[in-house]
């Protein structure tokens, strides 16, 4: 038995979530008193991963893995996990991971649980803690199959740097991967912008901003912080901002280190969706807005005055702190 | 075109989440159960196909008798048939096996689920169904069109959208975007009357095991009181975010 950590890549580089997944997988292996291996599909990891101290990285290169295909990726993970005798598989909480993991779970007849927020609570019976009800609660869930797939919530564990030699081994797939009926026609991606899923900082605007023309200052604030932009549900429903920016219970979940809500009163659905963020800052004119109570820091004031000042001060801060 | 829409009953998004029986069971007292929002976007798209192309829609729910209200609502907004598999949906793997044993060999062209339910947020059933039925899955879809028997789909990827095409049959796990919030249907009187008269087909579950069991629940610990920062004192905010929270 061993732990297999499934890494994700983008444009030939490991995704930024890899550090946390490796740290978690390694801690999990040590908790289970076993080994941790990592799997990289169609991406050369080189030495960038040594600082996380995983013994071995399996690299698989195959024409079937060139672009993401959930079935092919599941086939690959299944084969590697079986060859290496791994009975715990750690995956991220990205959209693609969630796409692949249900398929993988059925293929391996595994117990699969995602949105996990910590190391297991118990070894026997194997019990994990996961967030449920859109972050309004946690469940303690026993996983009752030989193979277990654990989906980790982003930013729930953090990164541990632990330098150790890492062996990189290449692996040839023998699985007969059938060609897919799915044909990829193209992608639209945010050029030069960071996605909500990958961002450490998210800047979000609500109805308090009064109209789509006032988003320039949100862009500027996101820019100075290297943040992703988001918005509340009414803002996306009114068409001020694209749906892809809607965060909350029926939109995207946010698990950033810092979430800044500007002109968002904080409906219960919105608060649920962003509650995994570590630190929440609210800028709002109304001290009674529900979000104020749910925040760590609140600035009561007019966003149109506060935000431009905050941008200037952050610029100065950045110059001072390199 | 034959469409199957899998729906689940979830607490309304404004519900207070509490637990009873020593934190081992969800407190249903005063909670209104609705069609899972991600499922409802898919169901509404299915009704759109029906209005345009005369599709035939079957809705399926794994649940006990108290979830029939959501099946009746689904009929009221346009579904033709409703099936309830009479079991408590305790685990994704269990639900996927029940649904697949009903769907297989029925010749559905399109199977629609939500990308996840808003209660357990698992988002696992559609992937398991895809593997059990050996049908392609497209996950987290934001648009779906069928032209000349071919599906044209947009799906969410982290940081963007991917566009795909596929032959049928397919499984689509949907979300907002399949239709807009404003397209969601409120049942009219005729729909409600139809729904009242319609016989819901009740099927007893297959015997199968669960792979996960929820043994208890807890609520997030109370967070510290909010710290108010004067609008004139933004340096203090930056200082706290940098030195205390270490997030910038």
Interface residues (C-beta under 8 A of the other chain):
Chain A: X68 X70 X71 X74 X94 X95 X96 X98 X99 X100 X101 X102 X103 X104 X105 X106 X107 X109 X110 X111 X112 X113 X114 X115 X127 X131 X132 X133 X134 X135 X136 X137 X138 X139 X140 X141 X142 X143 X144 X145 X180 X181 X182 X183 X184 X185 X186 X187 X188 X189 X190 X193 X194 X195 X196 X197 X198 X200 X201 X225 X237 X243 X244 X246 X249 X250 X251 X257 X258 X268 X269 X275 X278 X279 X281 X282 X287 X292 X293 X294 X295 X296 X297 X298 X299 X300 X301 X302 X305 X306 X309 X310 X313 X314 X317 X321
Chain B: X11 X13 X14 X17 X19 X37 X38 X92 X93 X96 X116 X118 X119 X120 X121 X122 X123 X124 X125 X126 X127 X128 X130 X131 X132 X136 X137 X138 X139 X140 X142 X156 X157 X158 X159 X160 X161 X162 X163 X164 X165 X166 X167 X170 X175 X176 X177 X180 X181 X182 X209 X210 X211 X212 X213 X214 X215 X216 X217 X218 X219 X220 X223 X224 X226 X227 X228 X229 X230 X231 X234 X235 X237 X238 X240 X241 X242 X245 X247 X248
